[in-house]
Amino acid sequence: MAAHIHLGSAPDSWGVWFADDPKQTRWERFLDELVVAGYEWFELGPYGYLPTDASRLREEVGKRGLKVSGGTVFGALHDDKSWEADVAAARQVAELIRALDARYLIYLPQMYRDLDGNFLRPPTLEADEWRRLVRRASEMGRLMRDEYGISLVFHSHADSHVATQDEVERFLDETDESAVSLCLDTGHISYCGGDNLAIIEDFPSRIGYVHLKQVDPKVIAQVDAEQLSFAEAVRRGAMCEPPAGIPDLAPLIEALRGIPTNLFAIVEQDLYPCPPDVPLPIATRTRTYLNSCGIGRSR
C-alpha cells in the first residue's frame, strides 16, 4: 500500500528560529496565515514560540481548524554532561504535543557554529562522542515511545555532527530501528551534498517524517567556496522557494509514496530573519506547487 502524505508547514517558513525574538512573526499571525495559505497541519517549532499551556494552545489551534503534527527539540546527545537537560527538554515538548494529539518529536542535533559563524566546538566528534550520540538517541527514542507513545524522528542538520549522507547512513546503521526514525530534510541533505533518493531507496523503513525544502545551488557554491556557516547561507537565501532549487521534489514525493506507511511532509523553508510580509505569499505558492505534485489539498 502506498503512503498517504499529509502536507503541512512550520514556523520556520515564517522566519521563526527562536522561542522569543522581536525579528520574528508573532505566533498569532503565523497561525492565521497558515489558514490563509491553505495548510491544515503544522509543526510547533521552538518550544515557547507558541503558547505552552496545552488548553490555550488547543483552543487557538482548534478555532482555526488546524492540527499539530509534532514538535521540535535540540539536544547535545554526544555530550554526557547534557543528558539530564536533554531528557527534561524532550519531556517538556512531549507532554505538550501529546496533549495536542500529535505523535512526533523532531530531534535536532546541537550545531557546532553559532549565528555569527563562530565555532563552538570541533566539527567532528571523537569516537566515544559518536558512540554516545547513537546510544543516547536510541535511549531517547525508547523513552518517548514507552512513556509518551510518541515517535522520535532524528533530523540531520547542516553545521552539526550528523549532516552529510555518510553521517546520516552511519547514524541509521548504529541506532535502534524500533526506537528512532529519520526526519528526512530534503534541503539539509542537498545542502550537505547528499542524495535524498538514495536514502529513501536504501532506508525506506527508517523514513518516519519529512521536511520539504529546496536549496539554491548558487548559494551552496558560495558556502563551499567561502566556508560559510549555515546561518550566513540562510541569510543569503540558501533555502529557496520551490521549484527554483534542488532537489527536484516531484520524484522524491513519488518515491516517498512507495513507503508503506503514512507520512507527514512539512514545508520548512528557512527564512530567518525576514520582513513580516514575505512568508505568506511564498507559503501559498509553495502549497499550490506541492498540490500540483500530488500531495496536500486546497482549502
C-alpha positions in Angstrom: 0.0 0.0 0.0 1.3 3.4 -1.0 1.8 6.1 1.7 -0.7 8.8 2.3 1.3 12.0 2.7 -0.1 14.8 4.9 1.1 18.2 3.9 1.8 20.9 6.5 4.1 23.8 7.3 6.1 25.1 10.2 7.1 28.4 11.9 10.5 28.1 10.1 8.7 29.1 6.9 7.6 32.3 8.7 11.1 33.2 9.7 11.0 31.7 13.2 14.1 30.1 14.8 13.7 31.0 18.4 11.1 31.0 21.2 11.2 34.8 21.5 12.8 37.2 19.0 11.5 40.6 18.0 12.5 40.0 14.4 10.1 37.1 14.1 6.5 36.9 13.0 4.1 36.9 16.0 2.6 33.5 16.7 -1.0 34.7 16.2 -0.1 36.0 12.8 1.7 32.7 12.0 -1.4 30.6 12.8 -3.8 33.0 11.0 -1.6 33.0 7.9 -1.3 29.2 7.9 -5.0 29.1 7.3 -4.9 31.7 4.6 -2.1 29.8 2.9 -4.2 26.7 2.8 -2.5 24.4 5.3 -4.3 22.2 7.8 -1.3 20.6 9.5 1.6 22.3 11.2 4.6 21.7 13.4 5.0 23.7 16.6 8.5 24.9 16.1 10.8 26.0 19.0 9.2 25.4 22.4 7.8 28.6 23.8 7.1 30.3 20.5 3.5 29.2 20.6 1.6 29.1 23.9 2.9 26.2 26.1 -0.3 25.9 28.1 -2.0 22.9 26.4 -5.6 24.1 27.0 -4.9 27.5 25.5 -2.9 26.1 22.6 -5.6 23.5 21.8 -8.2 26.3 21.7 -6.1 28.5 19.4 -5.4 25.6 17.1 -8.9 24.3 17.1 -10.7 27.5 16.4 -8.6 27.9 13.3 -9.3 24.3 12.1 -5.6 23.4 12.4 -3.9 20.2 13.5 -0.5 19.6 15.0 1.9 17.0 13.6 4.7 17.3 16.1 7.2 19.5 18.0 10.9 20.1 17.9 13.8 20.0 20.4 17.5 20.5 20.2 19.9 18.3 22.2 23.6 17.6 22.6 23.3 13.8 22.8 27.1 13.4 22.3 27.8 15.3 25.5 27.4 13.1 28.5 27.0 16.2 30.8 23.9 17.3 29.0 21.8 14.1 29.2 19.6 15.1 32.1 18.9 18.5 30.5 18.2 16.9 27.1 15.7 14.5 28.7 14.0 17.3 30.6 13.6 19.4 27.4 12.3 16.4 25.4 9.8 15.6 28.2 8.5 19.1 28.1 7.8 19.1 24.4 6.5 15.5 24.5 3.9 16.4 27.1 2.7 19.4 25.0 2.5 17.5 21.7 0.7 14.6 23.3 -1.9 16.9 24.7 -2.4 18.2 21.2 -2.9 14.6 19.9 0.4 14.8 17.9 2.8 11.9 17.9 6.2 13.1 16.5 9.1 14.6 18.4 11.6 16.0 15.8 15.0 15.8 17.4 17.8 18.1 16.1 21.5 17.7 17.0 23.4 20.6 18.5 25.1 22.7 16.0 28.9 23.4 16.2 28.7 27.0 14.8 26.6 29.9 16.1 24.7 32.6 14.1 27.8 34.6 13.6 29.7 31.7 12.2 31.9 31.1 15.3 32.9 27.6 16.0 31.5 26.5 19.4 33.1 23.0 19.3 35.0 20.9 16.8 33.1 19.9 13.6 34.0 16.2 14.1 33.1 14.0 17.1 35.6 11.9 18.8 34.9 8.1 18.6 33.5 8.0 22.2 31.3 11.0 21.5 29.8 9.4 18.4 29.1 6.2 20.3 27.4 8.2 23.0 25.3 10.1 20.4 23.9 7.0 18.8 23.3 5.2 22.1 21.6 8.2 23.6 19.4 8.7 20.5 18.2 5.2 20.9 17.6 5.6 24.6 15.7 8.9 24.0 13.6 7.2 21.3 12.6 4.3 23.7 11.8 6.8 26.4 9.5 8.8 24.1 7.8 5.7 22.8 7.4 3.9 26.1 6.4 6.8 28.3 4.5 9.1 25.9 3.5 7.0 22.9 5.5 9.4 20.7 7.8 8.6 17.8 11.3 10.2 17.8 12.5 11.3 14.4 16.0 12.5 14.2 16.7 15.5 11.9 20.1 15.7 10.3 21.3 19.3 10.1 23.9 21.4 8.4 26.7 22.6 10.8 26.0 19.6 13.1 27.7 16.3 13.6 25.0 14.4 11.7 24.9 16.3 8.4 26.5 14.5 5.5 25.0 11.5 3.8 27.7 9.3 5.2 26.9 10.5 8.7 23.2 10.0 8.2 23.7 6.5 7.0 26.1 5.7 9.8 23.6 7.1 12.3 20.8 4.9 10.9 23.0 1.8 10.9 24.0 2.3 14.5 20.7 3.3 16.1 17.8 1.1 17.3 15.4 0.8 14.3 12.5 0.2 16.7 13.1 3.5 18.6 14.5 6.0 16.1 13.5 7.0 12.6 14.8 9.7 10.3 13.2 13.1 9.7 14.3 13.4 6.1 15.0 17.0 5.5 15.4 17.3 1.7 17.0 20.7 1.9 19.7 19.8 4.5 20.6 16.6 2.7 21.1 18.5 -0.6 22.9 21.4 1.3 25.4 18.8 2.5 25.9 17.2 -0.9 23.7 14.2 -0.3 21.3 12.2 -2.4 17.8 12.2 -1.0 16.5 9.5 -3.4 19.3 7.1 -2.4 18.5 7.5 1.3 14.8 6.7 0.6 15.7 3.7 -1.6 18.3 2.4 0.9 16.4 3.1 4.2 12.7 3.1 3.4 11.8 1.6 6.7 13.7 4.4 8.6 11.9 7.3 6.9 9.5 8.4 9.7 8.8 12.1 8.8 9.8 14.6 6.1 10.7 18.2 5.9 10.3 19.5 2.3 12.6 22.3 1.2 15.0 23.1 -1.6 18.4 24.8 -1.7 19.8 27.3 -4.2 22.9 25.7 -5.9 24.4 29.2 -6.4 24.4 29.9 -2.7 25.7 26.4 -2.0 28.6 27.1 -4.3 29.3 30.2 -2.1 29.1 28.1 1.0 31.7 25.7 -0.4 34.0 28.5 -1.7 33.8 30.8 1.3 33.3 28.1 4.0 30.1 29.9 5.2 28.2 29.0 8.2 24.6 27.7 7.8 23.2 30.9 9.3 25.0 33.1 6.8 23.9 30.8 4.0 20.3 31.2 5.1 20.7 35.0 5.1 21.9 34.7 1.5 18.9 32.7 0.5 20.2 29.2 0.6 16.8 27.7 1.3 14.7 28.8 -1.7 11.1 28.7 -2.9 10.3 25.6 -4.9 10.6 24.7 -7.7 13.6 27.1 -8.1 16.2 24.9 -6.4 17.3 21.3 -5.7 16.4 18.5 -5.1 13.6 18.0 -7.6 10.7 17.4 -5.3 8.3 15.6 -7.7 10.4 12.4 -8.0 11.1 12.5 -4.2 7.4 12.7 -3.5 6.8 9.8 -5.8 9.5 7.7 -4.1 8.0 8.6 -0.7 4.7 7.3 -1.9 6.3 3.9 -2.2 6.9 3.7 1.5 4.2 1.5 3.0 3.3 3.9 5.9 1.6 7.3 6.2 3.9 10.3 6.4 3.9 13.9 7.3 5.6 16.2 4.8 6.2 19.6 6.5 7.3 22.6 4.4 10.2 24.2 6.2 11.8 27.0 4.3 14.4 28.7 6.5 13.8 32.5 6.2 15.4 33.8 9.3 15.3 36.8 9.5 12.7 38.1 7.1 10.2 41.0 6.9 6.7 40.0 8.1 5.0 40.4 4.8 7.4 38.0 3.0 6.3 34.5 4.2 2.6 34.3 3.3 2.9 34.7 -0.5 5.7 32.2 -0.5 3.9 29.7 1.6 0.8 30.0 -0.6 2.7 29.4 -3.8 4.6 26.5 -2.2 1.4 24.8 -1.2 0.0 25.3 -4.7 3.1 23.8 -6.2 3.1 20.8 -3.9 -0.6 20.3 -4.6 0.5 20.0 -8.3 3.0 17.3 -7.3 0.1 15.3 -5.9 0.2 16.0 -2.1 -1.9 18.2 0.1 -5.1 19.9 -0.8 -6.6 23.3 -1.5 -8.8 24.6 1.2 
